[in-house]
Amino acid sequence: MTMLPRALLASLLLVLTPATVALAPAAATAGTRPADTSCATTGSVDFGVDLAGAGWRFRTGDDPAWSDPAFVDTGWDAWSVPDNWGAGELSSYDGFAWYRRTFTLPERPAGVTDSAVVAALGKIDDADQAFLNGQEIGRTGGFPPAFDSTWEVPREYYPADGLLRWGATNVLAVRVYDGTGGGGFYQGPVGLFSKARLRTLGGITGTPAGKAQLAHACAILGKQHRAVAAGDLRAYAGTLADGFFHQGDTAARRLADLRAFPGRSTLRDSQAELFVDTQGRLVVDTIRSWTGADGTVLLPPTRELLYLDPRRDQELGDHSRFFRDSYESAAMGRRVQFNVYLPKGYTRTTAKRYPVVYLLNGFNGSNIEWEARDMDAVLDKLTRDADLEESVVVFPDGDSGWYVDTSVGNFRTMIVKEIVPLVDRAYRTIADREHRGVSGVSMGGQGAFTLGLTHPDVFSSIASHMGALSLAPLAGTPAEQAANASLQPIAVVTAASVADLRRHTYYFDGGDQDDYRFGAAAQRMSTALAAKGIRHDYQLGAGRHDDAYWMPKLDRSFGLHTEQFRAHPYRQAREPRAPRTAYVWP
């Protein structure tokens, strides 16, 4: 079951801290009994306290006492956020640091409840733990010894009821750990905001819902809650509209996932707010969670926007084209995520199938980093302006695993044996090697070559941007690294036969000032391929190891994939007549 949002809502739709309050399922209206409107409110007050800018205190080091609001921090450095350690005196510092901000909240505004206030901390490099008035309100990423970089994840935390001191002094303390590169608060917003203000900041507009609309929404959510609790999948299916599509889920896929849950499960919507969008759809801004009969968290509390039909008791789905998907991975022994981009034509057709490109992240990255780059907008524009083949693009979470199987994680198996087949089942893809390419950046460029060359039955076109083509995988124990030493892309190409190399097409690049000399590695790769008479597209250009170098070259890598896909025409099924709809989706 998909569970997370498109990039446009990345700052709004996050896996949240466990402190949520379940709402009672809505009861169906019977006779003259008043309609139940308890499932949500009709929208929060537009409220915000912006904490960006000056007024912060900062110091390096780590001491749990620094979370105490009574701690005296006047000896710390005066500071402003957002900041960027990489651009100042902390550019060479990796380690712990704390930020503290003392501020006064106004008297409680009319209509503002504590549960409707979100502590938004923007994006922090790499991991953080936040305290408000001495109480932890959330954490993201992992601290040593279980370091986990989550620099690309927007922070949104929900203070417990009663924690905010209205009309009085409050203290926000944030513990930060930077493991490599950058560091600190590098992007806002930073402050305390109502959901209404966050929606405005995210470009989501609407008008307040009325009581009748609230009762209608509660009736739909109530039906869903009761159907899931009773294990009545037919009743739940009845709440999904024809053409339902939400974060990658069709109605059929949603029901299949529910069947896979052991026993009956519980669906909860918490802290829900209802508004009406510009097309008249009812939109529920909710924290949704799914829990198994034994209390197992099937999907953690996640903020979502649910689109409801204002005339029928049905959920429409958001018809998003850029979102996070997830599944239970046997290879990784946990639930893993991957992002999916769907081309514009995908949600406007029901039969057409599309080629797929897998785009692999670099070291200390993940699938979420592509949201920070607005890759949906980038790919939409690139497809239009460069006349590229409309393609599904999948972004696995490669973490820092170098796309091999080690004690760090079975990343190769996860992608090749699990994600590729899942994507072909769940989405309308052309499920053959001739219409499947792989690209990567830095560590991901290394992975694109090794995955592509060692799995010629899966991938046909291979592209690398400033890839680590001269390195073997640097993941796992020393023994595991030694076992994978042969997976150095230049060595793989040198050892391969001409016949094997000709099964693929190639693009790669590197900057002449690359910080890791991967530009020189690209030159060596070009020499190795040319020595065997293998056609390839290669570029050595001015630039360093950064987005400014490689992103302008996406037209070259996706151009390679397009050339490969169009060299193998696919006969599409006839498109059925599209059902009439009153709504326009992005």
Helices and strands as residue ranges (DSSP letters): G 7-9, E 48-50, E 53-60, G 64-67, E 77-81, G 85-87, E 95-104, G 114-116, E 117-125, E 127-132, E 135-140, E 154-157, E 169-178, E 184-194, H 195-201, E 207-208, H 211-230, H 233-237, E 245-246, E 249-250, H 251-260, E 265-276, E 282-292, E 297-308, E 322-329, E 334-341, G 346-348, E 356-360, H 369-372, H 375-385, E 392-396, E 405-406, E 409-410, H 411-413, I 414-419, H 420-426, G 433-435, E 436-441, H 443-454, E 461-465, H 478-483, H 489-495, H 498-501, E 505-511, H 518-531, E 537-541, H 547-550, G 551-553, H 554-566
